[in-house]
């Protein structure tokens, strides 16, 4: 007897547990994911907000993610302060993305992610200001030394 494989990627849920008979949610706010398709494929991002049921214009499960497009460069002890500041810059991105195009990792973002980005920041007239706020927040997070894995380049 063959068992049919259950795809967990498209719905954002794990198969039902027998005790509760409700699917278990695993794509949660603060979870670090890897983008698998599109312009930012191979980049790390953190889930800001999830839309499991979809919306009117996107009738599928999707998430608002904020990630690092260009990672900070390695810093040496001998570098000047000016050089260190230049090397520790982060280039962020914000995107609404289908659940099929992200791969969850075991890592979570330690600090509050709710304030990093919102849907208003995706509108063309507010996009630049939202990206600048996100850049400052991510650089502050990088300099604090938390979430080190998130700020390293994915090697593959």
Backbone bond lengths (Angstrom), bond angles and torsions (degrees), N, CA, C in turn:
res aa  C-N    CA-C-N  psi(-1)  N-CA   C-N-CA  omega(-1)  CA-C   N-CA-C  phi
1 X - - - 1.447 - - 1.523 108.28 -
2 X 1.294 115.60 128.40 1.449 121.22 179.51 1.522 109.60 -99.25
3 X 1.334 115.35 139.96 1.458 120.54 175.84 1.517 108.93 -99.37
4 X 1.321 115.77 136.87 1.452 120.89 177.44 1.517 109.69 -74.70
5 X 1.334 118.08 133.61 1.461 121.29 178.17 1.518 109.64 -73.53
6 X 1.314 115.85 137.56 1.459 121.47 179.05 1.515 108.24 -98.46
7 X 1.316 116.60 124.95 1.454 121.12 178.21 1.518 108.95 -82.47
8 X 1.342 116.76 122.73 1.460 120.97 179.20 1.513 111.76 -98.61
9 X 1.325 117.45 -12.75 1.455 120.93 -172.71 1.530 112.06 -70.81
10 X 1.325 117.89 -42.52 1.452 119.44 -169.86 1.524 114.07 -73.87
11 X 1.334 117.74 -27.11 1.456 119.14 -174.59 1.515 113.89 -98.90
12 X 1.323 118.12 -22.42 1.454 120.18 -176.42 1.517 111.93 82.90
13 X 1.321 116.99 11.06 1.449 121.77 -179.06 1.521 110.09 -125.80
14 X 1.336 116.50 151.84 1.449 121.85 170.69 1.526 108.32 -87.28
15 X 1.347 118.12 162.29 1.461 119.19 177.74 1.529 111.23 -57.67
16 X 1.304 115.96 157.81 1.463 122.23 -176.62 1.524 111.21 -62.61
17 X 1.314 116.14 141.86 1.449 120.33 171.60 1.529 107.70 -90.91
18 X 1.311 117.13 147.14 1.455 120.37 -173.51 1.530 112.12 -68.48
19 X 1.325 118.60 -28.53 1.464 121.27 -176.53 1.527 112.05 -69.88
20 X 1.309 117.59 -47.29 1.465 120.50 -175.75 1.512 113.42 -100.52
21 X 1.333 117.01 -21.00 1.456 123.25 -178.19 1.528 112.32 58.45
22 X 1.329 117.19 24.47 1.462 123.23 175.52 1.520 108.38 -118.90
23 X 1.337 117.53 140.42 1.463 118.48 178.35 1.528 111.17 -64.48
24 X 1.310 115.29 145.45 1.466 120.97 -178.64 1.525 109.15 -93.94
25 X 1.319 117.26 126.26 1.460 122.54 -177.65 1.526 109.58 -81.28
26 X 1.336 117.48 130.98 1.454 119.48 178.33 1.525 113.02 -124.76
27 X 1.321 118.71 -13.75 1.458 121.22 173.63 1.532 107.07 -92.52
28 X 1.327 115.73 89.94 1.459 121.42 -174.99 1.529 110.45 -111.82
29 X 1.309 114.42 165.73 1.458 120.78 175.80 1.520 109.48 -61.21
30 X 1.345 116.55 132.35 1.456 121.24 179.24 1.518 113.89 95.96
31 X 1.333 118.07 -9.90 1.461 121.88 179.59 1.531 109.15 -76.11
32 X 1.328 116.42 133.65 1.461 120.47 177.26 1.522 108.57 -85.74
33 X 1.333 115.60 132.29 1.464 121.98 -178.53 1.530 109.25 -126.98
34 X 1.327 114.95 164.07 1.461 121.60 173.89 1.519 107.18 -112.91
35 X 1.319 116.62 130.04 1.460 121.65 179.41 1.527 107.86 -78.44
36 X 1.344 116.85 128.24 1.466 120.05 -175.33 1.523 113.48 -103.44
37 X 1.329 119.28 -20.26 1.462 121.95 -178.51 1.518 110.45 -131.92
38 X 1.320 114.98 155.68 1.458 120.17 171.78 1.515 113.85 95.03
39 X 1.311 114.82 -166.14 1.463 123.06 -175.29 1.518 112.40 -60.73
40 X 1.325 117.26 -34.11 1.463 121.33 -175.69 1.530 112.10 -104.80
41 X 1.314 117.42 26.98 1.468 121.43 179.82 1.520 110.06 -59.40
42 X 1.327 115.94 132.96 1.452 121.43 179.75 1.514 113.61 89.53
43 X 1.332 117.59 -1.03 1.466 121.17 -179.95 1.526 110.02 -93.86
44 X 1.321 115.50 152.22 1.464 121.05 175.58 1.524 108.52 -89.98
45 X 1.315 115.02 145.19 1.461 120.87 179.02 1.520 108.95 -148.32
46 X 1.320 115.26 163.90 1.470 121.14 177.62 1.530 107.83 -119.12
47 X 1.336 115.83 139.29 1.462 120.54 -179.66 1.532 109.02 -76.50
48 X 1.324 115.67 124.01 1.455 122.35 178.84 1.527 109.97 -92.32
49 X 1.331 116.21 -44.81 1.457 120.95 -176.96 1.527 108.42 -151.49
50 X 1.334 117.18 141.63 1.466 120.94 179.37 1.520 110.13 -111.46
51 X 1.321 115.35 149.33 1.457 123.10 176.64 1.528 106.79 -130.60
52 X 1.334 116.45 82.63 1.460 121.86 -174.06 1.524 113.21 -65.89
53 X 1.312 116.84 -37.61 1.466 120.63 -177.01 1.527 111.67 -87.75
54 X 1.314 117.68 -5.81 1.448 120.36 -176.90 1.522 110.92 84.09
55 X 1.313 116.14 -170.61 1.465 121.77 178.33 1.521 108.13 -142.18
56 X 1.311 116.23 -175.72 1.468 119.98 -176.94 1.538 111.65 -63.73
57 X 1.325 116.12 -46.01 1.464 119.29 -178.22 1.534 113.23 -86.69
58 X 1.333 118.43 -16.43 1.467 122.43 176.46 1.533 107.57 -129.15
59 X 1.328 117.86 88.95 1.472 120.36 -173.58 1.525 113.73 -81.85
60 X 1.306 117.39 42.19 1.461 122.89 179.21 1.523 107.68 -145.77
61 X 1.316 117.08 162.60 1.456 120.47 178.72 1.520 110.51 -66.31
62 X 1.328 116.38 129.57 1.461 120.28 179.89 1.520 109.46 -147.76
63 X 1.323 115.03 171.47 1.462 120.23 -177.43 1.524 110.01 -140.92
64 X 1.328 114.64 150.62 1.464 121.67 171.18 1.518 105.93 -91.40
65 X 1.323 116.71 120.23 1.464 120.99 -178.20 1.515 110.28 -121.82
66 X 1.323 115.44 152.72 1.463 122.40 174.23 1.523 105.85 -129.84
67 X 1.313 116.51 131.56 1.458 118.98 -175.58 1.504 113.64 -144.13
68 X 1.326 113.82 -174.96 1.461 121.96 -177.48 1.526 108.53 -106.69
69 X 1.335 115.65 114.21 1.461 120.72 177.83 1.531 110.12 -81.51
70 X 1.338 116.95 -44.55 1.473 120.48 177.29 1.521 107.82 -124.87
71 X 1.311 115.48 122.36 1.458 122.07 -174.64 1.526 112.22 -80.89
72 X 1.337 117.26 156.67 1.458 120.68 174.62 1.529 109.97 -65.54
73 X 1.308 116.80 146.70 1.469 121.95 -178.83 1.525 109.84 -86.78
74 X 1.329 117.78 159.68 1.475 120.06 178.09 1.531 111.57 -62.79
75 X 1.330 115.42 146.23 1.463 121.65 -178.76 1.522 108.88 -116.25
76 X 1.332 115.23 135.70 1.469 120.97 177.37 1.532 109.11 -105.37
77 X 1.298 115.05 156.32 1.464 120.77 -178.09 1.531 111.93 -64.51
78 X 1.321 116.01 -30.91 1.464 120.76 -175.30 1.539 113.22 -78.25
79 X 1.315 118.86 -8.31 1.465 121.43 -177.26 1.526 111.28 -72.27
80 X 1.335 114.70 149.43 1.469 119.55 175.95 1.530 109.45 -74.19
81 X 1.314 115.83 164.71 1.471 120.60 -178.83 1.532 110.82 -61.69
82 X 1.325 116.81 -40.59 1.458 121.96 179.34 1.534 110.85 -61.27
83 X 1.324 114.78 -42.29 1.465 120.79 179.99 1.528 110.60 -66.82
84 X 1.340 116.50 -39.66 1.467 120.85 179.27 1.528 111.36 -63.46
85 X 1.326 116.68 -41.83 1.467 121.19 179.18 1.525 109.99 -62.60
86 X 1.329 116.25 -42.56 1.458 120.75 179.57 1.528 111.28 -63.99
87 X 1.327 116.46 -40.25 1.466 121.30 -178.04 1.527 112.87 -73.19
88 X 1.321 117.88 -22.79 1.464 119.93 -175.46 1.524 112.87 -96.16
89 X 1.325 117.62 20.28 1.463 120.95 177.39 1.525 110.60 -77.54
90 X 1.322 114.96 148.29 1.461 122.65 -178.79 1.524 108.08 -123.33
91 X 1.321 117.37 135.70 1.463 120.68 173.66 1.533 107.47 -107.25
92 X 1.339 117.54 113.81 1.468 120.25 -175.35 1.529 112.75 -94.41
93 X 1.327 114.89 169.04 1.461 121.20 169.41 1.525 108.96 -142.67
94 X 1.325 115.98 154.54 1.465 123.24 176.88 1.517 106.20 -129.64
95 X 1.339 116.31 135.89 1.457 118.88 -176.10 1.525 111.51 -157.05
96 X 1.324 115.99 146.64 1.467 121.94 167.45 1.518 105.96 -91.76
97 X 1.332 116.91 128.40 1.462 119.48 -173.25 1.521 111.19 -139.68
98 X 1.322 114.87 143.03 1.459 123.11 178.41 1.533 109.55 -65.08
99 X 1.349 116.71 143.61 1.466 120.66 177.83 1.536 112.18 -58.42
100 X 1.330 117.09 -28.94 1.470 120.31 179.69 1.524 112.39 -65.89
101 X 1.317 117.39 -18.65 1.463 120.78 -173.26 1.524 113.60 -106.15
102 X 1.323 116.95 14.99 1.465 120.69 174.85 1.524 109.56 -131.11
103 X 1.314 114.42 148.76 1.462 120.65 178.88 1.525 108.22 -121.09
104 X 1.331 118.01 117.50 1.470 119.65 -178.83 1.524 111.70 -70.10
105 X 1.314 116.19 149.63 1.461 121.89 175.75 1.527 108.16 -112.97
106 X 1.304 116.07 177.34 1.465 118.82 178.61 1.524 111.68 -82.28
107 X 1.318 118.03 -6.01 1.464 122.27 -175.21 1.525 111.92 -89.93
108 X 1.326 115.18 152.70 1.461 122.44 174.66 1.520 108.53 -128.65
109 X 1.328 115.17 152.52 1.457 121.49 178.25 1.519 107.43 -81.74
110 X 1.335 118.13 124.38 1.460 121.85 -171.13 1.519 114.16 -71.85
111 X 1.310 118.28 -35.47 1.469 119.31 -174.92 1.529 110.95 -91.68
112 X 1.316 115.70 178.27 1.453 122.19 -177.65 1.523 109.93 -69.01
113 X 1.330 117.18 122.22 1.454 120.86 -178.19 1.525 112.43 -99.14
114 X 1.326 117.06 -12.14 1.464 120.50 -175.68 1.530 111.74 -59.49
115 X 1.332 117.19 -35.57 1.457 120.62 -177.85 1.522 114.65 -84.95
116 X 1.326 118.30 -3.70 1.461 120.00 -176.72 1.527 112.37 -68.26
117 X 1.328 117.47 -44.79 1.464 120.72 -177.70 1.521 109.13 -155.59
118 X 1.338 115.85 166.16 1.462 121.20 175.47 1.522 108.88 -150.10
119 X 1.318 115.94 176.30 1.466 120.49 -177.79 1.528 112.31 -66.28
120 X 1.326 117.28 -27.94 1.470 120.68 178.69 1.533 110.78 -62.42
121 X 1.324 116.59 -31.61 1.462 120.79 -178.83 1.517 114.00 -70.35
122 X 1.325 117.77 -8.90 1.464 121.05 178.47 1.526 112.35 -86.70
123 X 1.327 116.88 -16.34 1.454 119.61 178.90 1.525 109.57 -68.84
124 X 1.340 118.08 139.54 1.477 121.13 -173.93 1.521 115.65 -53.48
125 X 1.348 117.99 -38.22 1.465 119.55 -176.74 1.524 112.60 -75.38
126 X 1.332 118.35 -19.33 1.462 120.99 -178.37 1.517 112.77 -110.49
127 X 1.320 116.80 -0.82 1.464 122.07 -173.54 1.528 113.13 -62.41
128 X 1.329 117.04 -44.66 1.460 121.16 -176.25 1.534 111.49 -65.58
129 X 1.315 117.10 -43.97 1.469 120.98 179.25 1.529 110.73 -66.24
130 X 1.329 117.05 -39.20 1.466 120.97 179.59 1.532 110.42 -65.69
131 X 1.323 116.47 -39.83 1.464 120.08 179.70 1.525 110.96 -67.31
132 X 1.330 117.29 -35.75 1.460 121.31 177.91 1.538 110.85 -66.53
133 X 1.354 117.26 -42.32 1.468 121.09 175.62 1.523 111.13 -61.13
134 X 1.324 115.82 -42.68 1.466 120.84 179.77 1.526 110.64 -64.98
135 X 1.333 116.49 -39.96 1.466 120.86 179.16 1.523 110.66 -60.99
136 X 1.329 116.69 -46.30 1.469 120.33 179.76 1.526 111.51 -63.30
137 X 1.338 116.36 -40.98 1.468 120.00 -179.83 1.533 111.09 -65.79
138 X 1.331 116.99 -42.16 1.472 119.84 -179.47 1.531 111.12 -69.25
139 X 1.331 117.58 -37.42 1.467 119.65 177.49 1.523 110.75 -66.60
140 X 1.315 117.75 -38.04 1.461 121.65 176.35 1.536 109.73 -62.66
141 X 1.312 116.43 -41.88 1.465 122.00 178.94 1.534 111.09 -65.48
142 X 1.345 115.63 -40.45 1.473 120.39 179.26 1.534 110.74 -64.79
143 X 1.323 116.60 -43.76 1.465 120.26 -178.28 1.524 112.58 -69.60
144 X 1.340 117.40 -23.59 1.462 120.11 178.23 1.527 111.43 -73.08
145 X 1.326 117.16 -17.85 1.457 120.81 177.45 1.515 114.49 89.13
146 X 1.332 117.58 1.44 1.463 120.57 178.07 1.526 109.37 -84.83
147 X 1.305 115.81 161.79 1.476 122.60 176.17 1.525 112.49 52.58
148 X 1.322 117.12 47.55 1.466 120.88 -175.92 1.523 112.27 -57.89
149 X 1.337 116.86 -39.79 1.459 119.44 -177.13 1.525 111.52 -63.01
150 X 1.322 116.97 -34.59 1.464 121.29 -178.95 1.526 111.57 -62.98
151 X 1.313 116.82 -33.20 1.468 120.82 -175.07 1.525 113.22 -95.18
152 X 1.319 118.91 8.55 1.460 120.92 175.06 1.526 108.57 -99.82
153 X 1.314 115.57 149.83 1.446 120.67 -179.12 1.522 109.57 -70.43
154 X 1.317 115.62 140.52 1.455 121.12 179.35 1.525 108.34 -75.84
155 X 1.318 117.21 120.93 1.464 121.27 -176.52 1.518 109.50 -97.36
156 X 1.325 117.08 114.18 1.471 120.19 175.03 1.516 109.78 -154.68
